[in-house]
Amino acid sequence: MGAQIIVLKKVNGKYETAQQENLTDQMDASFKRGAGLIFSPDQHFLYAGNRRKSNEIVAYAVNQETGRLALVDRYAIGVMKTRAFAIDASGHYLIVANVFSNTISQFKRDLNTGKLTPTQIALQRGLPTDIKFIPK
């Protein structure tokens, strides 16, 4: 896997590549393995997971006119195998399933900047592979 995000745009009825972003600057394949994508509820930020040796969440701001991405920051998870993540209904928290570390981690989201802050809260759960919130 290349661990890339490709932004497409529609031109004359056909899709073309508008932007290609690497999740890591590392060239070694052992640092590259995409883990998922999720937009913030307001669609202003995109979060992407990168597994393997990187084990991080990469945050991007989304230009609302062009759809182009701008790097906000990278957030080391510090555990093995970031697998899936979700944002709660309030948009304030990003929850991460770390499959081989048997943990679920929580990050506080800044709604204005998209930046993440670890809350230091982690649940111990056997092999978590996905996170879903059930609507009320």
The first five atom37 places (N, CA, C, CB, O) and aatype in JSON, in Angstrom:
{
  "aatype": [12, 7, 0, 5, 9, 9, 19, 10, 11, 11, 19, 2, 7, 11, 18, 6, 16, 0, 5, 5, 6, 2, 10, 16, 3, 5, 12, 3, 0, 15, 13, 11, 1, 7, 0, 7, 10, 9, 13, 15, 14, 3, 5, 8, 13, 10, 18, 0, 7, 2, 1, 1, 11, 15, 2, 6, 9, 19, 0, 18, 0, 19, 2, 5, 6, 16, 7, 1, 10, 0, 10, 19, 3, 1, 18, 0, 9, 7, 19, 12, 11, 16, 1, 0, 13, 0, 9, 3, 0, 15, 7, 8, 18, 10, 9, 19, 0, 2, 19, 13, 15, 2, 16, 9, 15, 5, 13, 11, 1, 3, 10, 2, 16, 7, 11, 10, 16, 14, 16, 5, 9, 0, 10, 5, 1, 7, 10, 14, 16, 3, 9, 11, 13, 9, 14, 11],
  "atom_mask": [
    [1, 1, 1, 1, 1],
    [1, 1, 1, 0, 1],
    [1, 1, 1, 1, 1],
    [1, 1, 1, 1, 1],
    [1, 1, 1, 1, 1],
    [1, 1, 1, 1, 1],
    [1, 1, 1, 1, 1],
    [1, 1, 1, 1, 1],
    [1, 1, 1, 1, 1],
    [1, 1, 1, 1, 1],
    [1, 1, 1, 1, 1],
    [1, 1, 1, 1, 1],
    [1, 1, 1, 0, 1],
    [1, 1, 1, 1, 1],
    [1, 1, 1, 1, 1],
    [1, 1, 1, 1, 1],
    [1, 1, 1, 1, 1],
    [1, 1, 1, 1, 1],
    [1, 1, 1, 1, 1],
    [1, 1, 1, 1, 1],
    [1, 1, 1, 1, 1],
    [1, 1, 1, 1, 1],
    [1, 1, 1, 1, 1],
    [1, 1, 1, 1, 1],
    [1, 1, 1, 1, 1],
    [1, 1, 1, 1, 1],
    [1, 1, 1, 1, 1],
    [1, 1, 1, 1, 1],
    [1, 1, 1, 1, 1],
    [1, 1, 1, 1, 1],
    [1, 1, 1, 1, 1],
    [1, 1, 1, 1, 1],
    [1, 1, 1, 1, 1],
    [1, 1, 1, 0, 1],
    [1, 1, 1, 1, 1],
    [1, 1, 1, 0, 1],
    [1, 1, 1, 1, 1],
    [1, 1, 1, 1, 1],
    [1, 1, 1, 1, 1],
    [1, 1, 1, 1, 1],
    [1, 1, 1, 1, 1],
    [1, 1, 1, 1, 1],
    [1, 1, 1, 1, 1],
    [1, 1, 1, 1, 1],
    [1, 1, 1, 1, 1],
    [1, 1, 1, 1, 1],
    [1, 1, 1, 1, 1],
    [1, 1, 1, 1, 1],
    [1, 1, 1, 0, 1],
    [1, 1, 1, 1, 1],
    [1, 1, 1, 1, 1],
    [1, 1, 1, 1, 1],
    [1, 1, 1, 1, 1],
    [1, 1, 1, 1, 1],
    [1, 1, 1, 1, 1],
    [1, 1, 1, 1, 1],
    [1, 1, 1, 1, 1],
    [1, 1, 1, 1, 1],
    [1, 1, 1, 1, 1],
    [1, 1, 1, 1, 1],
    [1, 1, 1, 1, 1],
    [1, 1, 1, 1, 1],
    [1, 1, 1, 1, 1],
    [1, 1, 1, 1, 1],
    [1, 1, 1, 1, 1],
    [1, 1, 1, 1, 1],
    [1, 1, 1, 0, 1],
    [1, 1, 1, 1, 1],
    [1, 1, 1, 1, 1],
    [1, 1, 1, 1, 1],
    [1, 1, 1, 1, 1],
    [1, 1, 1, 1, 1],
    [1, 1, 1, 1, 1],
    [1, 1, 1, 1, 1],
    [1, 1, 1, 1, 1],
    [1, 1, 1, 1, 1],
    [1, 1, 1, 1, 1],
    [1, 1, 1, 0, 1],
    [1, 1, 1, 1, 1],
    [1, 1, 1, 1, 1],
    [1, 1, 1, 1, 1],
    [1, 1, 1, 1, 1],
    [1, 1, 1, 1, 1],
    [1, 1, 1, 1, 1],
    [1, 1, 1, 1, 1],
    [1, 1, 1, 1, 1],
    [1, 1, 1, 1, 1],
    [1, 1, 1, 1, 1],
    [1, 1, 1, 1, 1],
    [1, 1, 1, 1, 1],
    [1, 1, 1, 0, 1],
    [1, 1, 1, 1, 1],
    [1, 1, 1, 1, 1],
    [1, 1, 1, 1, 1],
    [1, 1, 1, 1, 1],
    [1, 1, 1, 1, 1],
    [1, 1, 1, 1, 1],
    [1, 1, 1, 1, 1],
    [1, 1, 1, 1, 1],
    [1, 1, 1, 1, 1],
    [1, 1, 1, 1, 1],
    [1, 1, 1, 1, 1],
    [1, 1, 1, 1, 1],
    [1, 1, 1, 1, 1],
    [1, 1, 1, 1, 1],
    [1, 1, 1, 1, 1],
    [1, 1, 1, 1, 1],
    [1, 1, 1, 1, 1],
    [1, 1, 1, 1, 1],
    [1, 1, 1, 1, 1],
    [1, 1, 1, 1, 1],
    [1, 1, 1, 1, 1],
    [1, 1, 1, 1, 1],
    [1, 1, 1, 0, 1],
    [1, 1, 1, 1, 1],
    [1, 1, 1, 1, 1],
    [1, 1, 1, 1, 1],
    [1, 1, 1, 1, 1],
    [1, 1, 1, 1, 1],
    [1, 1, 1, 1, 1],
    [1, 1, 1, 1, 1],
    [1, 1, 1, 1, 1],
    [1, 1, 1, 1, 1],
    [1, 1, 1, 1, 1],
    [1, 1, 1, 1, 1],
    [1, 1, 1, 0, 1],
    [1, 1, 1, 1, 1],
    [1, 1, 1, 1, 1],
    [1, 1, 1, 1, 1],
    [1, 1, 1, 1, 1],
    [1, 1, 1, 1, 1],
    [1, 1, 1, 1, 1],
    [1, 1, 1, 1, 1],
    [1, 1, 1, 1, 1],
    [1, 1, 1, 1, 1],
    [1, 1, 1, 1, 1]
  ],
  "atom_positions": [
    [[0.84, -1.19, 0.0], [0.0, 0.0, 0.0], [0.88, 1.24, 0.0], [-0.95, 0.0, 1.21], [1.95, 1.27, 0.61]],
    [[0.41, 2.28, -0.69], [1.18, 3.5, -0.8], [0.94, 4.5, 0.3], [0.0, 0.0, 0.0], [1.71, 5.45, 0.43]],
    [[-0.1, 4.32, 1.11], [-0.43, 5.25, 2.18], [-0.57, 6.67, 1.63], [0.64, 5.22, 3.29], [0.13, 7.59, 2.05]],
    [[-1.49, 6.82, 0.69], [-1.73, 8.11, 0.06], [-3.22, 8.44, 0.08], [-1.2, 8.13, -1.38], [-4.07, 7.55, 0.12]],
    [[-3.5, 9.73, 0.05], [-4.86, 10.21, -0.15], [-4.88, 10.9, -1.5], [-5.32, 11.18, 1.02], [-4.02, 11.74, -1.79]],
    [[-5.84, 10.55, -2.31], [-5.97, 11.16, -3.63], [-7.29, 11.92, -3.67], [-5.88, 10.09, -4.78], [-8.36, 11.34, -3.46]],
    [[-7.21, 13.21, -3.93], [-8.39, 14.06, -4.06], [-8.73, 14.14, -5.55], [-8.14, 15.49, -3.43], [-7.88, 14.47, -6.38]],
    [[-9.97, 13.85, -5.86], [-10.42, 13.89, -7.26], [-11.31, 15.1, -7.5], [-11.18, 12.59, -7.63], [-12.0, 15.58, -6.59]],
    [[-11.29, 15.57, -8.73], [-12.23, 16.62, -9.13], [-12.85, 16.2, -10.46], [-11.52, 18.01, -9.25], [-12.23, 15.5, -11.26]],
    [[-14.07, 16.64, -10.67], [-14.79, 16.29, -11.89], [-14.6, 17.41, -12.91], [-16.3, 16.03, -11.61], [-14.96, 18.56, -12.66]],
    [[-14.04, 17.06, -14.07], [-13.8, 18.01, -15.14], [-14.41, 17.44, -16.42], [-12.27, 18.3, -15.32], [-14.02, 16.37, -16.87]],
    [[-15.36, 18.17, -16.99], [-16.02, 17.72, -18.23], [-16.57, 16.29, -18.11], [-15.05, 17.8, -19.4], [-16.46, 15.49, -19.04]],
    [[-17.17, 15.99, -16.96], [-17.79, 14.68, -16.77], [-16.84, 13.56, -16.42], [0.0, 0.0, 0.0], [-17.27, 12.41, -16.28]],
    [[-15.55, 13.86, -16.26], [-14.57, 12.83, -15.91], [-13.82, 13.25, -14.66], [-13.58, 12.58, -17.09], [-13.6, 14.44, -14.41]],
    [[-13.43, 12.25, -13.87], [-12.67, 12.54, -12.67], [-11.17, 12.61, -12.97], [-12.94, 11.49, -11.59], [-10.63, 11.77, -13.68]],
    [[-10.53, 13.63, -12.4], [-9.1, 13.81, -12.54], [-8.49, 13.99, -11.15], [-8.77, 15.04, -13.45], [-9.16, 14.42, -10.22]],
    [[-7.22, 13.65, -11.03], [-6.52, 13.84, -9.76], [-6.27, 15.33, -9.55], [-5.18, 13.05, -9.74], [-5.65, 15.98, -10.39]],
    [[-6.76, 15.85, -8.43], [-6.54, 17.25, -8.08], [-5.38, 17.39, -7.11], [-7.81, 17.86, -7.48], [-4.69, 18.41, -7.09]],
    [[-5.16, 16.35, -6.31], [-4.11, 16.4, -5.29], [-3.8, 14.99, -4.84], [-4.53, 17.29, -4.09], [-4.68, 14.13, -4.79]],
    [[-2.55, 14.77, -4.51], [-2.12, 13.49, -3.96], [-1.26, 13.78, -2.74], [-1.33, 12.63, -5.02], [-0.24, 14.46, -2.84]],
    [[-1.67, 13.26, -1.59], [-0.96, 13.5, -0.32], [-0.44, 12.19, 0.23], [-1.89, 14.18, 0.71], [-1.18, 11.21, 0.33]],
    [[0.84, 12.16, 0.59], [1.42, 11.0, 1.25], [1.15, 11.1, 2.74], [2.96, 10.9, 0.97], [1.3, 12.17, 3.33]],
    [[0.76, 9.99, 3.36], [0.52, 10.0, 4.8], [1.81, 10.08, 5.6], [-0.25, 8.77, 5.21], [1.79, 10.42, 6.78]],
    [[2.93, 9.78, 4.97], [4.23, 9.85, 5.64], [5.29, 10.29, 4.64], [4.62, 8.49, 6.28], [5.13, 10.1, 3.43]],
    [[6.36, 10.87, 5.16], [7.51, 11.23, 4.31], [8.48, 10.06, 4.19], [8.23, 12.47, 4.87], [9.42, 10.12, 3.4]],
    [[8.27, 9.02, 4.97], [9.15, 7.86, 4.95], [9.02, 7.12, 3.62], [8.83, 6.91, 6.13], [7.91, 6.96, 3.11]],
    [[10.13, 6.69, 3.07], [10.1, 5.94, 1.81], [9.98, 4.43, 2.05], [11.37, 6.23, 1.0], [9.49, 3.7, 1.19]],
    [[10.42, 3.98, 3.2], [10.39, 2.55, 3.54], [8.94, 2.09, 3.68], [11.18, 2.28, 4.86], [8.15, 2.7, 4.4]],
    [[8.6, 1.01, 2.98], [7.23, 0.49, 2.99], [6.76, 0.07, 4.39], [7.12, -0.69, 2.05], [5.56, -0.01, 4.63]],
    [[7.69, -0.2, 5.3], [7.29, -0.62, 6.64], [6.66, 0.52, 7.45], [8.5, -1.17, 7.39], [6.17, 0.3, 8.55]],
    [[6.67, 1.73, 6.9], [6.03, 2.88, 7.54], [4.7, 3.23, 6.9], [6.95, 4.08, 7.49], [4.04, 4.19, 7.3]],
    [[4.28, 2.45, 5.9], [3.12, 2.82, 5.1], [2.04, 1.75, 5.1], [3.54, 3.1, 3.68], [2.27, 0.62, 4.67]],
    [[0.87, 2.11, 5.59], [-0.31, 1.27, 5.46], [-1.51, 2.08, 5.93], [-0.15, -0.07, 6.27], [-1.68, 2.31, 7.13]],
    [[-2.33, 2.5, 5.02], [-3.5, 3.29, 5.35], [-4.45, 2.52, 6.25], [0.0, 0.0, 0.0], [-4.58, 1.31, 6.14]],
    [[-5.13, 3.24, 7.16], [-6.02, 2.6, 8.12], [-7.44, 3.1, 8.06], [-5.49, 2.8, 9.5], [-8.3, 2.55, 8.76]],
    [[-7.73, 4.09, 7.28], [-9.09, 4.6, 7.19], [-9.12, 6.1, 7.07], [0.0, 0.0, 0.0], [-8.12, 6.78, 7.3]],
    [[-10.27, 6.6, 6.71], [-10.5, 8.04, 6.55], [-11.82, 8.41, 7.19], [-10.5, 8.45, 5.04], [-12.78, 7.63, 7.17]],
    [[-11.87, 9.61, 7.77], [-13.14, 10.1, 8.29], [-13.12, 11.62, 8.24], [-13.4, 9.59, 9.74], [-12.13, 12.26, 8.6]],
    [[-14.23, 12.19, 7.77], [-14.41, 13.64, 7.8], [-15.0, 14.05, 9.14], [-15.3, 14.11, 6.64], [-15.76, 13.3, 9.76]],
    [[-14.63, 15.26, 9.59], [-15.29, 15.83, 10.76], [-16.76, 16.09, 10.39], [-14.58, 17.15, 11.24], [-17.08, 16.21, 9.21]],
    [[-17.64, 16.18, 11.39], [-19.06, 16.39, 11.09], [-19.33, 17.62, 10.23], [-19.82, 16.52, 12.37], [-20.29, 17.63, 9.46]],
    [[-18.5, 18.67, 10.36], [-18.7, 19.88, 9.55], [-17.99, 19.82, 8.2], [-18.22, 21.1, 10.31], [-18.06, 20.76, 7.41]],
    [[-17.31, 18.69, 7.92], [-16.59, 18.47, 6.66], [-15.38, 19.4, 6.48], [-17.54, 18.65, 5.5], [-14.86, 19.51, 5.37]],
    [[-14.93, 20.06, 7.54], [-13.8, 20.99, 7.43], [-12.46, 20.3, 7.66], [-13.97, 22.11, 8.43], [-11.41, 20.87, 7.35]],
    [[-12.48, 19.08, 8.2], [-11.24, 18.36, 8.48], [-11.38, 16.91, 8.06], [-10.88, 18.45, 9.97], [-12.45, 16.32, 8.13]],
    [[-10.26, 16.35, 7.62], [-10.18, 14.94, 7.25], [-9.11, 14.3, 8.11], [-9.88, 14.76, 5.72], [-8.01, 14.84, 8.25]],
    [[-9.43, 13.15, 8.68], [-8.47, 12.4, 9.5], [-8.19, 11.08, 8.8], [-9.02, 12.17, 10.95], [-9.11, 10.38, 8.36]],
    [[-6.91, 10.74, 8.7], [-6.5, 9.51, 8.03], [-5.57, 8.74, 8.96], [-5.8, 9.82, 6.68], [-4.73, 9.32, 9.64]],
    [[-5.72, 7.43, 8.97], [-4.85, 6.58, 9.77], [-3.72, 6.02, 8.93], [0.0, 0.0, 0.0], [-3.9, 5.73, 7.75]],
    [[-2.57, 5.89, 9.55], [-1.42, 5.25, 8.93], [-0.86, 4.24, 9.93], [-0.33, 6.3, 8.5], [-0.45, 4.61, 11.03]],
    [[-0.85, 2.97, 9.54], [-0.45, 1.9, 10.45], [1.03, 1.59, 10.28], [-1.29, 0.64, 10.21], [1.84, 2.45, 9.93]],
    [[1.35, 0.37, 10.54], [2.72, -0.15, 10.52], [3.58, 0.59, 11.53], [3.32, -0.05, 9.11], [3.13, 0.86, 12.64]],
    [[4.82, 0.93, 11.15], [5.73, 1.58, 12.1], [5.29, 3.0, 12.46], [7.14, 1.61, 11.54], [5.65, 3.5, 13.52]],
    [[4.52, 3.64, 11.6], [4.08, 5.02, 11.87], [3.04, 5.06, 12.98], [3.5, 5.65, 10.6], [3.19, 5.85, 13.92]],
    [[2.0, 4.23, 12.9], [0.92, 4.21, 13.89], [0.5, 5.6, 14.32], [1.33, 3.4, 15.1], [0.72, 6.02, 15.45]],
    [[-0.1, 6.31, 13.37], [-0.48, 7.69, 13.65], [-1.78, 8.04, 12.95], [0.63, 8.65, 13.23], [-2.22, 7.37, 12.02]],
    [[-2.38, 9.12, 13.43], [-3.51, 9.75, 12.77], [-2.96, 11.03, 12.15], [-4.73, 10.03, 13.78], [-2.26, 11.8, 12.82]],
    [[-3.29, 11.27, 10.89], [-2.85, 12.47, 10.19], [-4.09, 13.33, 9.95], [-2.12, 12.13, 8.82], [-5.09, 12.86, 9.4]],
    [[-4.02, 14.59, 10.38], [-5.16, 15.51, 10.25], [-4.9, 16.52, 9.13], [-5.43, 16.24, 11.58], [-3.8, 17.06, 9.0]],
    [[-5.94, 16.75, 8.33], [-5.87, 17.72, 7.24], [-7.05, 18.69, 7.35], [-5.87, 17.01, 5.87], [-8.15, 18.29, 7.71]],
    [[-6.8, 19.96, 7.03], [-7.88, 20.92, 6.84], [-8.34, 20.79, 5.39], [-7.41, 22.39, 7.17], [-7.52, 20.6, 4.49]],
    [[-9.64, 20.89, 5.17], [-10.22, 20.78, 3.83], [-10.63, 22.16, 3.35], [-11.43, 19.8, 3.82], [-11.47, 22.81, 3.97]],
    [[-10.04, 22.63, 2.24], [-10.43, 23.91, 1.66], [-11.85, 23.77, 1.14], [-9.44, 24.34, 0.51], [-12.13, 22.91, 0.3]],
    [[-12.75, 24.59, 1.65], [-14.17, 24.45, 1.33], [-14.51, 24.87, -0.1], [-14.98, 25.26, 2.3], [-15.58, 24.53, -0.6]],
    [[-13.63, 25.61, -0.75], [-13.88, 26.0, -2.14], [-13.3, 25.02, -3.14], [-13.31, 27.37, -2.41], [-13.92, 24.72, -4.16]],
    [[-12.1, 24.51, -2.85], [-11.4, 23.66, -3.82], [-11.38, 22.19, -3.44], [-10.0, 24.13, -3.99], [-11.16, 21.33, -4.3]],
    [[-11.6, 21.89, -2.15], [-11.5, 20.51, -1.67], [-10.07, 20.06, -1.4], [0.0, 0.0, 0.0], [-9.85, 18.94, -0.96]],
    [[-9.11, 20.93, -1.66], [-7.7, 20.56, -1.43], [-7.42, 20.44, 0.07], [-6.75, 21.62, -2.06], [-8.07, 21.08, 0.9]],
    [[-6.45, 19.6, 0.38], [-6.08, 19.31, 1.76], [-4.82, 20.07, 2.16], [-5.88, 17.82, 1.96], [-3.91, 20.25, 1.36]],
    [[-4.78, 20.5, 3.41], [-3.59, 21.12, 3.99], [-3.3, 20.41, 5.31], [-3.79, 22.68, 4.21], [-4.19, 20.27, 6.15]],
    [[-2.08, 19.96, 5.48], [-1.71, 19.23, 6.69], [-1.9, 20.1, 7.93], [-0.25, 18.76, 6.61], [-1.43, 21.23, 7.99]],
    [[-2.61, 19.54, 8.92], [-2.77, 20.18, 10.22], [-1.66, 19.68, 11.13], [-4.17, 19.9, 10.83], [-0.9, 20.46, 11.69]],
    [[-1.57, 18.35, 11.27], [-0.52, 17.75, 12.11], [-0.61, 16.23, 12.04], [-0.64, 18.24, 13.58], [-1.55, 15.68, 11.48]],
    [[0.38, 15.58, 12.62], [0.43, 14.12, 12.75], [0.4, 13.78, 14.24], [1.71, 13.52, 12.05], [1.03, 14.46, 15.05]],
    [[-0.33, 12.73, 14.58], [-0.5, 12.37, 15.99], [-0.14, 10.91, 16.19], [-1.95, 12.63, 16.45], [-0.84, 10.01, 15.75]],
    [[0.98, 10.7, 16.87], [1.41, 9.34, 17.17], [0.44, 8.71, 18.14], [2.85, 9.33, 17.75], [0.06, 9.31, 19.14]],
    [[0.03, 7.5, 17.83], [-0.88, 6.77, 18.7], [-0.09, 6.09, 19.82], [-1.7, 5.73, 17.9], [-0.59, 5.95, 20.94]],
    [[1.13, 5.67, 19.52], [1.99, 5.1, 20.55], [1.69, 3.65, 20.87], [0.0, 0.0, 0.0], [2.23, 3.11, 21.84]],
    [[0.85, 3.02, 20.09], [0.52, 1.61, 20.29], [0.56, 0.92, 18.94], [-0.87, 1.44, 20.97], [0.77, 1.57, 17.91]],
    [[0.36, -0.37, 18.94], [0.45, -1.13, 17.7], [-0.87, -1.17, 16.95], [0.9, -2.54, 17.99], [-1.93, -1.4, 17.53]],
    [[-0.78, -0.94, 15.66], [-1.85, -1.23, 14.7], [-3.11, -0.4, 14.9], [-2.2, -2.67, 14.77], [-4.16, -0.92, 15.26]],
    [[-2.99, 0.91, 14.65], [-4.17, 1.75, 14.57], [-5.05, 1.17, 13.48], [-3.79, 3.24, 14.27], [-4.6, 1.0, 12.35]],
    [[-6.28, 0.87, 13.79], [-7.12, 0.16, 12.84], [-8.26, 1.02, 12.29], [-7.69, -1.08, 13.5], [-8.36, 1.21, 11.08]],
    [[-9.1, 1.52, 13.16], [-10.27, 2.29, 12.73], [-10.52, 3.38, 13.75], [-11.52, 1.39, 12.57], [-10.02, 3.33, 14.88]],
    [[-11.3, 4.38, 13.36], [-11.6, 5.47, 14.27], [-12.92, 6.1, 13.88], [-10.47, 6.52, 14.26], [-13.42, 5.92, 12.77]],
    [[-13.48, 6.84, 14.83], [-14.76, 7.5, 14.61], [-14.8, 8.78, 15.43], [-15.95, 6.56, 14.98], [-14.06, 8.93, 16.4]],
    [[-15.67, 9.69, 15.02], [-15.87, 10.93, 15.75], [-17.26, 10.87, 16.38], [-15.72, 12.19, 14.81], [-18.24, 10.5, 15.73]],
    [[-17.33, 11.23, 17.66], [-18.62, 11.18, 18.35], [-19.58, 12.23, 17.77], [-18.44, 11.41, 19.87], [-19.16, 13.11, 17.02]],
    [[-20.85, 12.13, 18.11], [-21.89, 13.0, 17.54], [-21.65, 14.48, 17.82], [-23.25, 12.6, 18.08], [-22.04, 15.33, 17.02]],
    [[-21.02, 14.8, 18.94], [-20.75, 16.21, 19.27], [-19.61, 16.77, 18.43], [-20.42, 16.36, 20.76], [-19.46, 17.98, 18.3]],
    [[-18.8, 15.87, 17.86], [-17.63, 16.3, 17.09], [-16.43, 16.62, 17.96], [0.0, 0.0, 0.0], [-15.38, 17.0, 17.44]],
    [[-16.57, 16.48, 19.26], [-15.49, 16.85, 20.19], [-14.45, 15.76, 20.39], [-16.08, 17.21, 21.51], [-13.34, 16.06, 20.84]],
    [[-14.77, 14.51, 20.09], [-13.84, 13.41, 20.39], [-13.64, 12.49, 19.19], [-14.35, 12.61, 21.58], [-14.59, 12.13, 18.49]],
    [[-12.39, 12.11, 18.97], [-12.03, 11.1, 17.99], [-11.6, 9.87, 18.8], [-10.88, 11.6, 17.01], [-10.71, 9.95, 19.65]],
    [[-12.23, 8.74, 18.52], [-11.98, 7.49, 19.25], [-11.27, 6.53, 18.29], [-13.31, 6.87, 19.81], [-11.69, 6.38, 17.15]],
    [[-10.19, 5.89, 18.76], [-9.34, 5.07, 17.9], [-9.27, 3.63, 18.42], [-7.93, 5.67, 17.83], [-9.0, 3.4, 19.6]],
    [[-9.52, 2.67, 17.52], [-9.35, 1.25, 17.84], [-7.93, 0.84, 17.46], [-10.42, 0.36, 17.07], [-7.51, 1.02, 16.32]],
    [[-7.2, 0.29, 18.42], [-5.82, -0.15, 18.23], [-5.8, -1.67, 18.38], [-4.83, 0.55, 19.25], [-5.68, -2.19, 19.49]],
    [[-5.91, -2.36, 17.26], [-6.24, -3.78, 17.25], [-5.24, -4.66, 18.01], [-6.35, -4.25, 15.84], [-5.66, -5.47, 18.84]],
    [[-3.95, -4.55, 17.76], [-3.01, -5.48, 18.39], [-2.5, -5.0, 19.75], [-1.85, -5.71, 17.48], [-1.78, -5.72, 20.43]],
    [[-2.88, -3.79, 20.13], [-2.57, -3.32, 21.48], [-3.74, -3.54, 22.42], [-2.2, -1.84, 21.45], [-3.64, -3.29, 23.62]],
    [[-4.86, -4.03, 21.85], [-6.06, -4.31, 22.64], [-6.57, -3.09, 23.4], [-5.77, -5.43, 23.62], [-7.04, -3.2, 24.54]],
    [[-6.46, -1.9, 22.76], [-6.9, -0.68, 23.41], [-7.78, 0.16, 22.48], [-5.7, 0.14, 23.87], [-7.73, 0.03, 21.26]],
    [[-8.57, 1.01, 23.11], [-9.34, 2.04, 22.4], [-8.92, 3.36, 23.03], [-10.91, 1.8, 22.51], [-9.09, 3.57, 24.23]],
    [[-8.37, 4.27, 22.2], [-7.84, 5.55, 22.67], [-8.8, 6.69, 22.34], [-6.47, 5.83, 22.05], [-9.6, 6.6, 21.41]],
    [[-8.72, 7.76, 23.13], [-9.58, 8.92, 22.94], [-8.74, 10.18, 22.74], [-10.53, 9.09, 24.14], [-7.76, 10.39, 23.45]],
    [[-9.13, 11.01, 21.76], [-8.51, 12.3, 21.52], [-9.58, 13.38, 21.55], [-7.75, 12.31, 20.16], [-10.67, 13.18, 21.03]],
    [[-9.27, 14.51, 22.16], [-10.15, 15.68, 22.15], [-9.86, 16.45, 20.87], [-9.94, 16.58, 23.42], [-8.7, 16.7, 20.55]],
    [[-10.92, 16.85, 20.13], [-10.77, 17.61, 18.89], [-11.01, 19.09, 19.15], [-11.74, 17.1, 17.82], [-11.95, 19.46, 19.84]],
    [[-10.15, 19.94, 18.59], [-10.41, 21.37, 18.57], [-11.29, 21.62, 17.36], [-9.06, 22.21, 18.53], [-10.86, 21.39, 16.23]],
    [[-12.5, 22.09, 17.57], [-13.45, 22.24, 16.48], [-13.05, 23.31, 15.47], [-14.8, 22.57, 17.05], [-13.49, 23.28, 14.32]],
    [[-12.21, 24.26, 15.88], [-11.79, 25.35, 14.99], [-10.54, 25.01, 14.18], [-11.54, 26.6, 15.8], [-10.44, 25.39, 13.01]],
    [[-9.6, 24.29, 14.79], [-8.32, 24.01, 14.11], [-8.2, 22.58, 13.61], [-7.17, 24.31, 15.04], [-7.36, 22.28, 12.77]],
    [[-9.05, 21.69, 14.14], [-8.95, 20.27, 13.79], [-7.87, 19.52, 14.55], [0.0, 0.0, 0.0], [-7.72, 18.31, 14.39]],
    [[-7.12, 20.23, 15.39], [-6.03, 19.6, 16.13], [-6.58, 18.62, 17.17], [-5.15, 20.66, 16.82], [-7.67, 18.79, 17.7]],
    [[-5.78, 17.6, 17.44], [-6.14, 16.56, 18.4], [-5.25, 16.64, 19.62], [-6.03, 15.17, 17.75], [-4.06, 16.96, 19.52]],
    [[-5.82, 16.34, 20.78], [-5.07, 16.26, 22.03], [-5.43, 14.94, 22.7], [-5.38, 17.48, 22.96], [-6.6, 14.67, 22.94]],
    [[-4.42, 14.11, 23.01], [-4.73, 12.85, 23.71], [-5.33, 13.15, 25.08], [-3.45, 11.97, 23.87], [-4.86, 14.03, 25.79]],
    [[-6.38, 12.42, 25.43], [-7.02, 12.63, 26.74], [-6.39, 11.73, 27.81], [-8.53, 12.35, 26.65], [-6.69, 11.87, 28.99]],
    [[-5.52, 10.83, 27.39], [-4.9, 9.85, 28.28], [-5.92, 8.84, 28.8], [-4.23, 10.56, 29.45], [-5.67, 8.15, 29.79]],
    [[-7.07, 8.76, 28.14], [-8.07, 7.76, 28.48], [-7.97, 6.63, 27.46], [-9.51, 8.37, 28.51], [-8.05, 6.87, 26.25]],
    [[-7.79, 5.42, 27.93], [-7.73, 4.25, 27.04], [-8.5, 3.11, 27.68], [-6.25, 3.84, 26.75], [-8.35, 2.83, 28.87]],
    [[-9.3, 2.46, 26.89], [-10.04, 1.28, 27.35], [-9.3, 0.04, 26.9], [-11.49, 1.28, 26.81], [-8.8, -0.02, 25.78]],
    [[-9.23, -0.95, 27.75], [-8.65, -2.24, 27.4], [-9.76, -3.12, 26.83], [-7.96, -2.91, 28.63], [-10.7, -3.48, 27.55]],
    [[-9.65, -3.49, 25.57], [-10.62, -4.36, 24.91], [-9.88, -5.29, 23.97], [-11.7, -3.53, 24.14], [-8.97, -4.85, 23.27]],
    [[-10.25, -6.55, 23.94], [-9.58, -7.53, 23.1], [-9.8, -7.29, 21.62], [0.0, 0.0, 0.0], [-10.94, -7.3, 21.15]],
    [[-8.73, -7.08, 20.89], [-8.71, -6.94, 19.43], [-9.79, -6.03, 18.85], [-8.84, -8.28, 18.82], [-10.58, -6.48, 18.01]],
    [[-9.87, -4.77, 19.26], [-10.88, -3.88, 18.68], [-10.55, -3.59, 17.22], [-10.97, -2.56, 19.48], [-9.43, -3.21, 16.89]],
    [[-11.52, -3.78, 16.34], [-11.27, -3.6, 14.91], [-12.09, -2.48, 14.29], [-11.56, -4.87, 14.18], [-11.81, -2.08, 13.15]],
    [[-13.08, -1.96, 15.0], [-13.87, -0.87, 14.44], [-14.54, -0.09, 15.57], [-14.93, -1.42, 13.44], [-14.69, -0.58, 16.69]],
    [[-14.94, 1.12, 15.24], [-15.64, 1.99, 16.19], [-16.86, 2.54, 15.48], [-14.7, 3.16, 16.72], [-16.74, 3.11, 14.4]],
    [[-18.03, 2.38, 16.06], [-19.26, 2.93, 15.52], [-20.07, 3.54, 16.67], [-20.09, 1.85, 14.78], [-20.09, 3.0, 17.77]],
    [[-20.72, 4.65, 16.38], [-21.64, 5.24, 17.34], [-23.05, 4.99, 16.85], [-21.38, 6.77, 17.52], [-23.34, 5.15, 15.66]],
    [[-23.93, 4.58, 17.74], [-25.32, 4.32, 17.39], [-26.11, 5.58, 17.65], [-25.89, 3.11, 18.2], [-26.13, 6.09, 18.77]],
    [[-26.8, 6.1, 16.6], [-27.59, 7.31, 16.81], [-28.75, 7.08, 17.77], [-28.12, 7.82, 15.47], [-29.28, 5.97, 17.87]],
    [[-29.13, 8.12, 18.47], [-30.25, 8.01, 19.41], [-31.54, 7.86, 18.66], [-30.33, 9.23, 20.32], [-32.6, 7.76, 19.28]]
  ]
}
